[in-house]
């Protein structure tokens, strides 16, 4: 969160500087803005209540509705407002996103209907570790559905959510 605040402050200061130094540009015209860090949830002034999630490798998801949102997070806390151009990537719906974990295992999986490996969408993807789950993405641990059989978490696709 501190990093995001610093980034927003730097952007605000940069905007102010650019307004006071008309006709002076230090940026290359083709320079692109990087997406916020993975795990950042944001809304934009122009897309209403749509919540975006920066996923692994700057893959940009949007959460289609409140049901999916609350299958992943317990509160609305942690959503920031950014201009959509802050992550100028194609967006993909995180359709039916939810979690599963095999009883007795540390591994947690997220349903990622968007991920298409070799033309086969709709896969479970492993979340790298507990720190990634709780500290990077701020997912809700109470939203994990524990299953008894590994076959209830199939098929599994790479890459892992990091």
Phi and psi in radians as a Rosetta constraint file:
Dihedral C 1 N 2 CA 2 C 2 CIRCULARHARMONIC -1.067 0.35
Dihedral N 2 CA 2 C 2 N 3 CIRCULARHARMONIC -0.705 0.35
Dihedral C 2 N 3 CA 3 C 3 CIRCULARHARMONIC -1.100 0.35
Dihedral N 3 CA 3 C 3 N 4 CIRCULARHARMONIC -0.707 0.35
Dihedral C 3 N 4 CA 4 C 4 CIRCULARHARMONIC -1.138 0.35
Dihedral N 4 CA 4 C 4 N 5 CIRCULARHARMONIC -0.747 0.35
Dihedral C 4 N 5 CA 5 C 5 CIRCULARHARMONIC -1.064 0.35
Dihedral N 5 CA 5 C 5 N 6 CIRCULARHARMONIC -0.765 0.35
Dihedral C 5 N 6 CA 6 C 6 CIRCULARHARMONIC -1.079 0.35
Dihedral N 6 CA 6 C 6 N 7 CIRCULARHARMONIC -0.717 0.35
Dihedral C 6 N 7 CA 7 C 7 CIRCULARHARMONIC -1.101 0.35
Dihedral N 7 CA 7 C 7 N 8 CIRCULARHARMONIC -0.771 0.35
Dihedral C 7 N 8 CA 8 C 8 CIRCULARHARMONIC -1.114 0.35
Dihedral N 8 CA 8 C 8 N 9 CIRCULARHARMONIC -0.729 0.35
Dihedral C 8 N 9 CA 9 C 9 CIRCULARHARMONIC -1.089 0.35
Dihedral N 9 CA 9 C 9 N 10 CIRCULARHARMONIC -0.770 0.35
Dihedral C 9 N 10 CA 10 C 10 CIRCULARHARMONIC -1.087 0.35
Dihedral N 10 CA 10 C 10 N 11 CIRCULARHARMONIC -0.711 0.35
Dihedral C 10 N 11 CA 11 C 11 CIRCULARHARMONIC -1.123 0.35
Dihedral N 11 CA 11 C 11 N 12 CIRCULARHARMONIC -0.751 0.35
Dihedral C 11 N 12 CA 12 C 12 CIRCULARHARMONIC -1.115 0.35
Dihedral N 12 CA 12 C 12 N 13 CIRCULARHARMONIC -0.776 0.35
Dihedral C 12 N 13 CA 13 C 13 CIRCULARHARMONIC -1.121 0.35
Dihedral N 13 CA 13 C 13 N 14 CIRCULARHARMONIC -0.711 0.35
Dihedral C 13 N 14 CA 14 C 14 CIRCULARHARMONIC -1.098 0.35
Dihedral N 14 CA 14 C 14 N 15 CIRCULARHARMONIC -0.690 0.35
Dihedral C 14 N 15 CA 15 C 15 CIRCULARHARMONIC -1.128 0.35
Dihedral N 15 CA 15 C 15 N 16 CIRCULARHARMONIC -0.778 0.35
Dihedral C 15 N 16 CA 16 C 16 CIRCULARHARMONIC -1.064 0.35
Dihedral N 16 CA 16 C 16 N 17 CIRCULARHARMONIC -0.728 0.35
Dihedral C 16 N 17 CA 17 C 17 CIRCULARHARMONIC -1.129 0.35
Dihedral N 17 CA 17 C 17 N 18 CIRCULARHARMONIC -0.719 0.35
Dihedral C 17 N 18 CA 18 C 18 CIRCULARHARMONIC -1.179 0.35
Dihedral N 18 CA 18 C 18 N 19 CIRCULARHARMONIC -0.526 0.35
Dihedral C 18 N 19 CA 19 C 19 CIRCULARHARMONIC -1.264 0.35
Dihedral N 19 CA 19 C 19 N 20 CIRCULARHARMONIC -0.494 0.35
Dihedral C 19 N 20 CA 20 C 20 CIRCULARHARMONIC -1.575 0.35
Dihedral N 20 CA 20 C 20 N 21 CIRCULARHARMONIC -0.151 0.35
Dihedral C 20 N 21 CA 21 C 21 CIRCULARHARMONIC -2.145 0.35
Dihedral N 21 CA 21 C 21 N 22 CIRCULARHARMONIC 1.106 0.35
Dihedral C 21 N 22 CA 22 C 22 CIRCULARHARMONIC -1.023 0.35
Dihedral N 22 CA 22 C 22 N 23 CIRCULARHARMONIC 2.546 0.35
Dihedral C 22 N 23 CA 23 C 23 CIRCULARHARMONIC 1.152 0.35
Dihedral N 23 CA 23 C 23 N 24 CIRCULARHARMONIC 0.222 0.35
Dihedral C 23 N 24 CA 24 C 24 CIRCULARHARMONIC -2.123 0.35
Dihedral N 24 CA 24 C 24 N 25 CIRCULARHARMONIC 2.042 0.35
Dihedral C 24 N 25 CA 25 C 25 CIRCULARHARMONIC -2.204 0.35
Dihedral N 25 CA 25 C 25 N 26 CIRCULARHARMONIC 2.299 0.35
Dihedral C 25 N 26 CA 26 C 26 CIRCULARHARMONIC -1.829 0.35
Dihedral N 26 CA 26 C 26 N 27 CIRCULARHARMONIC -0.090 0.35
Dihedral C 26 N 27 CA 27 C 27 CIRCULARHARMONIC -1.699 0.35
Dihedral N 27 CA 27 C 27 N 28 CIRCULARHARMONIC 2.512 0.35
Dihedral C 27 N 28 CA 28 C 28 CIRCULARHARMONIC -1.195 0.35
Dihedral N 28 CA 28 C 28 N 29 CIRCULARHARMONIC 2.463 0.35
Dihedral C 28 N 29 CA 29 C 29 CIRCULARHARMONIC -1.024 0.35
Dihedral N 29 CA 29 C 29 N 30 CIRCULARHARMONIC -0.529 0.35
Dihedral C 29 N 30 CA 30 C 30 CIRCULARHARMONIC -1.571 0.35
Dihedral N 30 CA 30 C 30 N 31 CIRCULARHARMONIC 0.076 0.35
Dihedral C 30 N 31 CA 31 C 31 CIRCULARHARMONIC -1.114 0.35
Dihedral N 31 CA 31 C 31 N 32 CIRCULARHARMONIC 2.311 0.35
Dihedral C 31 N 32 CA 32 C 32 CIRCULARHARMONIC -1.843 0.35
Dihedral N 32 CA 32 C 32 N 33 CIRCULARHARMONIC 2.650 0.35
Dihedral C 32 N 33 CA 33 C 33 CIRCULARHARMONIC -1.479 0.35
Dihedral N 33 CA 33 C 33 N 34 CIRCULARHARMONIC 2.255 0.35
Dihedral C 33 N 34 CA 34 C 34 CIRCULARHARMONIC -1.265 0.35
Dihedral N 34 CA 34 C 34 N 35 CIRCULARHARMONIC 2.674 0.35
Dihedral C 34 N 35 CA 35 C 35 CIRCULARHARMONIC -1.213 0.35
Dihedral N 35 CA 35 C 35 N 36 CIRCULARHARMONIC 2.718 0.35
Dihedral C 35 N 36 CA 36 C 36 CIRCULARHARMONIC -1.036 0.35
Dihedral N 36 CA 36 C 36 N 37 CIRCULARHARMONIC 2.971 0.35
Dihedral C 36 N 37 CA 37 C 37 CIRCULARHARMONIC -1.051 0.35
Dihedral N 37 CA 37 C 37 N 38 CIRCULARHARMONIC 2.600 0.35
Dihedral C 37 N 38 CA 38 C 38 CIRCULARHARMONIC -0.935 0.35
Dihedral N 38 CA 38 C 38 N 39 CIRCULARHARMONIC 2.438 0.35
Dihedral C 38 N 39 CA 39 C 39 CIRCULARHARMONIC 1.760 0.35
Dihedral N 39 CA 39 C 39 N 40 CIRCULARHARMONIC -0.268 0.35
Dihedral C 39 N 40 CA 40 C 40 CIRCULARHARMONIC -1.226 0.35
Dihedral N 40 CA 40 C 40 N 41 CIRCULARHARMONIC 2.225 0.35
Dihedral C 40 N 41 CA 41 C 41 CIRCULARHARMONIC -1.833 0.35
Dihedral N 41 CA 41 C 41 N 42 CIRCULARHARMONIC 2.322 0.35
Dihedral C 41 N 42 CA 42 C 42 CIRCULARHARMONIC -2.565 0.35
Dihedral N 42 CA 42 C 42 N 43 CIRCULARHARMONIC 2.709 0.35
Dihedral C 42 N 43 CA 43 C 43 CIRCULARHARMONIC -1.968 0.35
Dihedral N 43 CA 43 C 43 N 44 CIRCULARHARMONIC 2.910 0.35
Dihedral C 43 N 44 CA 44 C 44 CIRCULARHARMONIC -2.198 0.35
Dihedral N 44 CA 44 C 44 N 45 CIRCULARHARMONIC 2.766 0.35
Dihedral C 44 N 45 CA 45 C 45 CIRCULARHARMONIC -1.139 0.35
Dihedral N 45 CA 45 C 45 N 46 CIRCULARHARMONIC -0.341 0.35
Dihedral C 45 N 46 CA 46 C 46 CIRCULARHARMONIC -1.881 0.35
Dihedral N 46 CA 46 C 46 N 47 CIRCULARHARMONIC -0.083 0.35
Dihedral C 46 N 47 CA 47 C 47 CIRCULARHARMONIC -2.013 0.35
Dihedral N 47 CA 47 C 47 N 48 CIRCULARHARMONIC 0.386 0.35
Dihedral C 47 N 48 CA 48 C 48 CIRCULARHARMONIC 1.106 0.35
Dihedral N 48 CA 48 C 48 N 49 CIRCULARHARMONIC -2.324 0.35
Dihedral C 48 N 49 CA 49 C 49 CIRCULARHARMONIC -1.562 0.35
Dihedral N 49 CA 49 C 49 N 50 CIRCULARHARMONIC 0.068 0.35
Dihedral C 49 N 50 CA 50 C 50 CIRCULARHARMONIC -1.085 0.35
Dihedral N 50 CA 50 C 50 N 51 CIRCULARHARMONIC 2.251 0.35
Dihedral C 50 N 51 CA 51 C 51 CIRCULARHARMONIC -1.795 0.35
Dihedral N 51 CA 51 C 51 N 52 CIRCULARHARMONIC 2.268 0.35
Dihedral C 51 N 52 CA 52 C 52 CIRCULARHARMONIC -1.821 0.35
Dihedral N 52 CA 52 C 52 N 53 CIRCULARHARMONIC 2.626 0.35
Dihedral C 52 N 53 CA 53 C 53 CIRCULARHARMONIC -2.237 0.35
Dihedral N 53 CA 53 C 53 N 54 CIRCULARHARMONIC 2.198 0.35
Dihedral C 53 N 54 CA 54 C 54 CIRCULARHARMONIC -1.431 0.35
Dihedral N 54 CA 54 C 54 N 55 CIRCULARHARMONIC 1.990 0.35
Dihedral C 54 N 55 CA 55 C 55 CIRCULARHARMONIC -1.649 0.35
Dihedral N 55 CA 55 C 55 N 56 CIRCULARHARMONIC -2.904 0.35
Dihedral C 55 N 56 CA 56 C 56 CIRCULARHARMONIC -1.023 0.35
Dihedral N 56 CA 56 C 56 N 57 CIRCULARHARMONIC 2.533 0.35
Dihedral C 56 N 57 CA 57 C 57 CIRCULARHARMONIC 0.966 0.35
Dihedral N 57 CA 57 C 57 N 58 CIRCULARHARMONIC 0.606 0.35
Dihedral C 57 N 58 CA 58 C 58 CIRCULARHARMONIC 1.027 0.35
Dihedral N 58 CA 58 C 58 N 59 CIRCULARHARMONIC 0.447 0.35
Dihedral C 58 N 59 CA 59 C 59 CIRCULARHARMONIC -1.227 0.35
Dihedral N 59 CA 59 C 59 N 60 CIRCULARHARMONIC 2.183 0.35
Dihedral C 59 N 60 CA 60 C 60 CIRCULARHARMONIC -1.781 0.35
Dihedral N 60 CA 60 C 60 N 61 CIRCULARHARMONIC 2.067 0.35
Dihedral C 60 N 61 CA 61 C 61 CIRCULARHARMONIC -1.848 0.35
Dihedral N 61 CA 61 C 61 N 62 CIRCULARHARMONIC 2.719 0.35
Dihedral C 61 N 62 CA 62 C 62 CIRCULARHARMONIC -2.154 0.35
Dihedral N 62 CA 62 C 62 N 63 CIRCULARHARMONIC 2.592 0.35
Dihedral C 62 N 63 CA 63 C 63 CIRCULARHARMONIC -1.609 0.35
Dihedral N 63 CA 63 C 63 N 64 CIRCULARHARMONIC 2.104 0.35
Dihedral C 63 N 64 CA 64 C 64 CIRCULARHARMONIC -1.261 0.35
Dihedral N 64 CA 64 C 64 N 65 CIRCULARHARMONIC -0.455 0.35
Dihedral C 64 N 65 CA 65 C 65 CIRCULARHARMONIC -2.868 0.35
Dihedral N 65 CA 65 C 65 N 66 CIRCULARHARMONIC 3.039 0.35
Dihedral C 65 N 66 CA 66 C 66 CIRCULARHARMONIC -1.158 0.35
Dihedral N 66 CA 66 C 66 N 67 CIRCULARHARMONIC -0.568 0.35
Dihedral C 66 N 67 CA 67 C 67 CIRCULARHARMONIC -1.062 0.35
Dihedral N 67 CA 67 C 67 N 68 CIRCULARHARMONIC -0.870 0.35
Dihedral C 67 N 68 CA 68 C 68 CIRCULARHARMONIC -1.126 0.35
Dihedral N 68 CA 68 C 68 N 69 CIRCULARHARMONIC -0.726 0.35
Dihedral C 68 N 69 CA 69 C 69 CIRCULARHARMONIC -0.969 0.35
Dihedral N 69 CA 69 C 69 N 70 CIRCULARHARMONIC -0.872 0.35
Dihedral C 69 N 70 CA 70 C 70 CIRCULARHARMONIC -1.374 0.35
Dihedral N 70 CA 70 C 70 N 71 CIRCULARHARMONIC -0.110 0.35
Dihedral C 70 N 71 CA 71 C 71 CIRCULARHARMONIC -1.395 0.35
Dihedral N 71 CA 71 C 71 N 72 CIRCULARHARMONIC -0.166 0.35
Dihedral C 71 N 72 CA 72 C 72 CIRCULARHARMONIC -2.036 0.35
Dihedral N 72 CA 72 C 72 N 73 CIRCULARHARMONIC -0.675 0.35
Dihedral C 72 N 73 CA 73 C 73 CIRCULARHARMONIC -2.246 0.35
Dihedral N 73 CA 73 C 73 N 74 CIRCULARHARMONIC 2.630 0.35
Dihedral C 73 N 74 CA 74 C 74 CIRCULARHARMONIC -1.556 0.35
Dihedral N 74 CA 74 C 74 N 75 CIRCULARHARMONIC -0.344 0.35
Dihedral C 74 N 75 CA 75 C 75 CIRCULARHARMONIC -2.506 0.35
Dihedral N 75 CA 75 C 75 N 76 CIRCULARHARMONIC 2.972 0.35
Dihedral C 75 N 76 CA 76 C 76 CIRCULARHARMONIC -1.438 0.35
Dihedral N 76 CA 76 C 76 N 77 CIRCULARHARMONIC -0.089 0.35
Dihedral C 76 N 77 CA 77 C 77 CIRCULARHARMONIC -1.012 0.35
Dihedral N 77 CA 77 C 77 N 78 CIRCULARHARMONIC 2.511 0.35
Dihedral C 77 N 78 CA 78 C 78 CIRCULARHARMONIC 1.673 0.35
Dihedral N 78 CA 78 C 78 N 79 CIRCULARHARMONIC -0.026 0.35
Dihedral C 78 N 79 CA 79 C 79 CIRCULARHARMONIC -1.496 0.35
Dihedral N 79 CA 79 C 79 N 80 CIRCULARHARMONIC 2.265 0.35
Dihedral C 79 N 80 CA 80 C 80 CIRCULARHARMONIC -1.885 0.35
Dihedral N 80 CA 80 C 80 N 81 CIRCULARHARMONIC 2.872 0.35
Dihedral C 80 N 81 CA 81 C 81 CIRCULARHARMONIC -1.869 0.35
Dihedral N 81 CA 81 C 81 N 82 CIRCULARHARMONIC 2.165 0.35
Dihedral C 81 N 82 CA 82 C 82 CIRCULARHARMONIC -2.341 0.35
Dihedral N 82 CA 82 C 82 N 83 CIRCULARHARMONIC 2.738 0.35
Dihedral C 82 N 83 CA 83 C 83 CIRCULARHARMONIC -1.201 0.35
Dihedral N 83 CA 83 C 83 N 84 CIRCULARHARMONIC 2.473 0.35
Dihedral C 83 N 84 CA 84 C 84 CIRCULARHARMONIC -1.011 0.35
Dihedral N 84 CA 84 C 84 N 85 CIRCULARHARMONIC -0.505 0.35
Dihedral C 84 N 85 CA 85 C 85 CIRCULARHARMONIC -1.230 0.35
Dihedral N 85 CA 85 C 85 N 86 CIRCULARHARMONIC -0.124 0.35
Dihedral C 85 N 86 CA 86 C 86 CIRCULARHARMONIC -1.132 0.35
Dihedral N 86 CA 86 C 86 N 87 CIRCULARHARMONIC -0.336 0.35
Dihedral C 86 N 87 CA 87 C 87 CIRCULARHARMONIC -2.510 0.35
Dihedral N 87 CA 87 C 87 N 88 CIRCULARHARMONIC 1.446 0.35
Dihedral C 87 N 88 CA 88 C 88 CIRCULARHARMONIC -1.429 0.35
Dihedral N 88 CA 88 C 88 N 89 CIRCULARHARMONIC 1.193 0.35
Dihedral C 88 N 89 CA 89 C 89 CIRCULARHARMONIC -2.212 0.35
Dihedral N 89 CA 89 C 89 N 90 CIRCULARHARMONIC 2.753 0.35
Dihedral C 89 N 90 CA 90 C 90 CIRCULARHARMONIC -1.086 0.35
Dihedral N 90 CA 90 C 90 N 91 CIRCULARHARMONIC 2.585 0.35
Dihedral C 90 N 91 CA 91 C 91 CIRCULARHARMONIC -1.899 0.35
Dihedral N 91 CA 91 C 91 N 92 CIRCULARHARMONIC 2.561 0.35
Dihedral C 91 N 92 CA 92 C 92 CIRCULARHARMONIC -2.271 0.35
Dihedral N 92 CA 92 C 92 N 93 CIRCULARHARMONIC 2.419 0.35
Dihedral C 92 N 93 CA 93 C 93 CIRCULARHARMONIC -1.261 0.35
Dihedral N 93 CA 93 C 93 N 94 CIRCULARHARMONIC 2.288 0.35
Dihedral C 93 N 94 CA 94 C 94 CIRCULARHARMONIC -1.534 0.35
Dihedral N 94 CA 94 C 94 N 95 CIRCULARHARMONIC 1.246 0.35
Dihedral C 94 N 95 CA 95 C 95 CIRCULARHARMONIC -1.084 0.35
Dihedral N 95 CA 95 C 95 N 96 CIRCULARHARMONIC 2.224 0.35
Dihedral C 95 N 96 CA 96 C 96 CIRCULARHARMONIC 0.974 0.35
Dihedral N 96 CA 96 C 96 N 97 CIRCULARHARMONIC 0.527 0.35
Dihedral C 96 N 97 CA 97 C 97 CIRCULARHARMONIC -1.041 0.35
Dihedral N 97 CA 97 C 97 N 98 CIRCULARHARMONIC 2.270 0.35
Dihedral C 97 N 98 CA 98 C 98 CIRCULARHARMONIC -2.855 0.35
Dihedral N 98 CA 98 C 98 N 99 CIRCULARHARMONIC 3.031 0.35
Dihedral C 98 N 99 CA 99 C 99 CIRCULARHARMONIC -2.037 0.35
Dihedral N 99 CA 99 C 99 N 100 CIRCULARHARMONIC 2.647 0.35
Dihedral C 99 N 100 CA 100 C 100 CIRCULARHARMONIC -2.445 0.35
Dihedral N 100 CA 100 C 100 N 101 CIRCULARHARMONIC 2.659 0.35
Dihedral C 100 N 101 CA 101 C 101 CIRCULARHARMONIC -2.545 0.35
Dihedral N 101 CA 101 C 101 N 102 CIRCULARHARMONIC 2.349 0.35
Dihedral C 101 N 102 CA 102 C 102 CIRCULARHARMONIC -1.319 0.35
Dihedral N 102 CA 102 C 102 N 103 CIRCULARHARMONIC 2.277 0.35
Dihedral C 102 N 103 CA 103 C 103 CIRCULARHARMONIC -0.915 0.35
Dihedral N 103 CA 103 C 103 N 104 CIRCULARHARMONIC 2.286 0.35
Dihedral C 103 N 104 CA 104 C 104 CIRCULARHARMONIC 1.521 0.35
Dihedral N 104 CA 104 C 104 N 105 CIRCULARHARMONIC -0.069 0.35
Dihedral C 104 N 105 CA 105 C 105 CIRCULARHARMONIC -1.856 0.35
Dihedral N 105 CA 105 C 105 N 106 CIRCULARHARMONIC 2.614 0.35
Dihedral C 105 N 106 CA 106 C 106 CIRCULARHARMONIC -1.452 0.35
Dihedral N 106 CA 106 C 106 N 107 CIRCULARHARMONIC -0.355 0.35
Dihedral C 106 N 107 CA 107 C 107 CIRCULARHARMONIC -1.226 0.35
Dihedral N 107 CA 107 C 107 N 108 CIRCULARHARMONIC 2.332 0.35
Dihedral C 107 N 108 CA 108 C 108 CIRCULARHARMONIC -2.061 0.35
Dihedral N 108 CA 108 C 108 N 109 CIRCULARHARMONIC 2.447 0.35
Dihedral C 108 N 109 CA 109 C 109 CIRCULARHARMONIC -2.100 0.35
Dihedral N 109 CA 109 C 109 N 110 CIRCULARHARMONIC 2.551 0.35
Dihedral C 109 N 110 CA 110 C 110 CIRCULARHARMONIC -2.000 0.35
Dihedral N 110 CA 110 C 110 N 111 CIRCULARHARMONIC 2.413 0.35
Dihedral C 110 N 111 CA 111 C 111 CIRCULARHARMONIC -1.358 0.35
Dihedral N 111 CA 111 C 111 N 112 CIRCULARHARMONIC 2.073 0.35
Dihedral C 111 N 112 CA 112 C 112 CIRCULARHARMONIC -2.144 0.35
Dihedral N 112 CA 112 C 112 N 113 CIRCULARHARMONIC 1.527 0.35
Dihedral C 112 N 113 CA 113 C 113 CIRCULARHARMONIC -1.210 0.35
Dihedral N 113 CA 113 C 113 N 114 CIRCULARHARMONIC -0.225 0.35
Dihedral C 113 N 114 CA 114 C 114 CIRCULARHARMONIC -1.408 0.35
Dihedral N 114 CA 114 C 114 N 115 CIRCULARHARMONIC -0.639 0.35
Dihedral C 114 N 115 CA 115 C 115 CIRCULARHARMONIC -1.142 0.35
Dihedral N 115 CA 115 C 115 N 116 CIRCULARHARMONIC 2.231 0.35
Dihedral C 115 N 116 CA 116 C 116 CIRCULARHARMONIC -2.195 0.35
Dihedral N 116 CA 116 C 116 N 117 CIRCULARHARMONIC 1.744 0.35
Dihedral C 116 N 117 CA 117 C 117 CIRCULARHARMONIC -1.775 0.35
Dihedral N 117 CA 117 C 117 N 118 CIRCULARHARMONIC 2.081 0.35
Dihedral C 117 N 118 CA 118 C 118 CIRCULARHARMONIC 1.043 0.35
Dihedral N 118 CA 118 C 118 N 119 CIRCULARHARMONIC 0.653 0.35
Dihedral C 118 N 119 CA 119 C 119 CIRCULARHARMONIC 1.340 0.35
Dihedral N 119 CA 119 C 119 N 120 CIRCULARHARMONIC 0.291 0.35
Dihedral C 119 N 120 CA 120 C 120 CIRCULARHARMONIC -2.169 0.35
Dihedral N 120 CA 120 C 120 N 121 CIRCULARHARMONIC 1.608 0.35
Dihedral C 120 N 121 CA 121 C 121 CIRCULARHARMONIC -1.321 0.35
Dihedral N 121 CA 121 C 121 N 122 CIRCULARHARMONIC -3.138 0.35
Dihedral C 121 N 122 CA 122 C 122 CIRCULARHARMONIC 1.185 0.35
Dihedral N 122 CA 122 C 122 N 123 CIRCULARHARMONIC 1.409 0.35
Dihedral C 122 N 123 CA 123 C 123 CIRCULARHARMONIC -2.412 0.35
Dihedral N 123 CA 123 C 123 N 124 CIRCULARHARMONIC 2.648 0.35
Dihedral C 123 N 124 CA 124 C 124 CIRCULARHARMONIC -1.411 0.35
Dihedral N 124 CA 124 C 124 N 125 CIRCULARHARMONIC 2.429 0.35
Dihedral C 124 N 125 CA 125 C 125 CIRCULARHARMONIC -2.204 0.35
Dihedral N 125 CA 125 C 125 N 126 CIRCULARHARMONIC 2.321 0.35
Dihedral C 125 N 126 CA 126 C 126 CIRCULARHARMONIC -1.262 0.35
Dihedral N 126 CA 126 C 126 N 127 CIRCULARHARMONIC 2.438 0.35
Dihedral C 126 N 127 CA 127 C 127 CIRCULARHARMONIC -1.577 0.35
Dihedral N 127 CA 127 C 127 N 128 CIRCULARHARMONIC 2.292 0.35
Dihedral C 127 N 128 CA 128 C 128 CIRCULARHARMONIC -0.861 0.35
Dihedral N 128 CA 128 C 128 N 129 CIRCULARHARMONIC -0.829 0.35
Dihedral C 128 N 129 CA 129 C 129 CIRCULARHARMONIC -2.923 0.35
Dihedral N 129 CA 129 C 129 N 130 CIRCULARHARMONIC 3.101 0.35
Dihedral C 129 N 130 CA 130 C 130 CIRCULARHARMONIC -1.138 0.35
Dihedral N 130 CA 130 C 130 N 131 CIRCULARHARMONIC -0.628 0.35
Dihedral C 130 N 131 CA 131 C 131 CIRCULARHARMONIC -1.115 0.35
Dihedral N 131 CA 131 C 131 N 132 CIRCULARHARMONIC -0.717 0.35
Dihedral C 131 N 132 CA 132 C 132 CIRCULARHARMONIC -1.083 0.35
Dihedral N 132 CA 132 C 132 N 133 CIRCULARHARMONIC -0.752 0.35
Dihedral C 132 N 133 CA 133 C 133 CIRCULARHARMONIC -1.090 0.35
Dihedral N 133 CA 133 C 133 N 134 CIRCULARHARMONIC -0.873 0.35
Dihedral C 133 N 134 CA 134 C 134 CIRCULARHARMONIC -1.620 0.35
Dihedral N 134 CA 134 C 134 N 135 CIRCULARHARMONIC -0.691 0.35
Dihedral C 134 N 135 CA 135 C 135 CIRCULARHARMONIC -1.609 0.35
Dihedral N 135 CA 135 C 135 N 136 CIRCULARHARMONIC -0.638 0.35
Dihedral C 135 N 136 CA 136 C 136 CIRCULARHARMONIC -1.450 0.35
Dihedral N 136 CA 136 C 136 N 137 CIRCULARHARMONIC -0.914 0.35
Dihedral C 136 N 137 CA 137 C 137 CIRCULARHARMONIC -1.668 0.35
Dihedral N 137 CA 137 C 137 N 138 CIRCULARHARMONIC -0.219 0.35
Dihedral C 137 N 138 CA 138 C 138 CIRCULARHARMONIC 0.983 0.35
Dihedral N 138 CA 138 C 138 N 139 CIRCULARHARMONIC 0.599 0.35
Dihedral C 138 N 139 CA 139 C 139 CIRCULARHARMONIC -1.168 0.35
Dihedral N 139 CA 139 C 139 N 140 CIRCULARHARMONIC 2.777 0.35
Dihedral C 139 N 140 CA 140 C 140 CIRCULARHARMONIC -1.585 0.35
Dihedral N 140 CA 140 C 140 N 141 CIRCULARHARMONIC 1.985 0.35
Dihedral C 140 N 141 CA 141 C 141 CIRCULARHARMONIC -1.044 0.35
Dihedral N 141 CA 141 C 141 N 142 CIRCULARHARMONIC -0.473 0.35
Dihedral C 141 N 142 CA 142 C 142 CIRCULARHARMONIC -1.290 0.35
Dihedral N 142 CA 142 C 142 N 143 CIRCULARHARMONIC -0.154 0.35
Dihedral C 142 N 143 CA 143 C 143 CIRCULARHARMONIC -1.508 0.35
Dihedral N 143 CA 143 C 143 N 144 CIRCULARHARMONIC -0.049 0.35
Dihedral C 143 N 144 CA 144 C 144 CIRCULARHARMONIC -1.346 0.35
Dihedral N 144 CA 144 C 144 N 145 CIRCULARHARMONIC 2.232 0.35
Dihedral C 144 N 145 CA 145 C 145 CIRCULARHARMONIC -1.685 0.35
Dihedral N 145 CA 145 C 145 N 146 CIRCULARHARMONIC 2.065 0.35
Dihedral C 145 N 146 CA 146 C 146 CIRCULARHARMONIC -1.539 0.35
Dihedral N 146 CA 146 C 146 N 147 CIRCULARHARMONIC 2.288 0.35
Dihedral C 146 N 147 CA 147 C 147 CIRCULARHARMONIC -2.034 0.35
Dihedral N 147 CA 147 C 147 N 148 CIRCULARHARMONIC 2.813 0.35
Dihedral C 147 N 148 CA 148 C 148 CIRCULARHARMONIC -1.651 0.35
Dihedral N 148 CA 148 C 148 N 149 CIRCULARHARMONIC -0.431 0.35
Dihedral C 148 N 149 CA 149 C 149 CIRCULARHARMONIC -2.105 0.35
Dihedral N 149 CA 149 C 149 N 150 CIRCULARHARMONIC 2.428 0.35
Dihedral C 149 N 150 CA 150 C 150 CIRCULARHARMONIC -1.050 0.35
Dihedral N 150 CA 150 C 150 N 151 CIRCULARHARMONIC -0.519 0.35
Dihedral C 150 N 151 CA 151 C 151 CIRCULARHARMONIC -1.127 0.35
Dihedral N 151 CA 151 C 151 N 152 CIRCULARHARMONIC -0.271 0.35
Dihedral C 151 N 152 CA 152 C 152 CIRCULARHARMONIC -1.378 0.35
Dihedral N 152 CA 152 C 152 N 153 CIRCULARHARMONIC -0.086 0.35
Dihedral C 152 N 153 CA 153 C 153 CIRCULARHARMONIC -2.183 0.35
Dihedral N 153 CA 153 C 153 N 154 CIRCULARHARMONIC 1.214 0.35
Dihedral C 153 N 154 CA 154 C 154 CIRCULARHARMONIC -2.620 0.35
Dihedral N 154 CA 154 C 154 N 155 CIRCULARHARMONIC 2.465 0.35
Dihedral C 154 N 155 CA 155 C 155 CIRCULARHARMONIC -1.432 0.35
Dihedral N 155 CA 155 C 155 N 156 CIRCULARHARMONIC 2.739 0.35
Dihedral C 155 N 156 CA 156 C 156 CIRCULARHARMONIC -1.925 0.35
Dihedral N 156 CA 156 C 156 N 157 CIRCULARHARMONIC 2.405 0.35
Dihedral C 156 N 157 CA 157 C 157 CIRCULARHARMONIC -2.133 0.35
Dihedral N 157 CA 157 C 157 N 158 CIRCULARHARMONIC 2.679 0.35
Dihedral C 157 N 158 CA 158 C 158 CIRCULARHARMONIC -1.656 0.35
Dihedral N 158 CA 158 C 158 N 159 CIRCULARHARMONIC 2.818 0.35
Dihedral C 158 N 159 CA 159 C 159 CIRCULARHARMONIC -1.473 0.35
Dihedral N 159 CA 159 C 159 N 160 CIRCULARHARMONIC 2.866 0.35
Dihedral C 159 N 160 CA 160 C 160 CIRCULARHARMONIC -1.198 0.35
Dihedral N 160 CA 160 C 160 N 161 CIRCULARHARMONIC 2.559 0.35
Dihedral C 160 N 161 CA 161 C 161 CIRCULARHARMONIC -1.243 0.35
Dihedral N 161 CA 161 C 161 N 162 CIRCULARHARMONIC 2.102 0.35
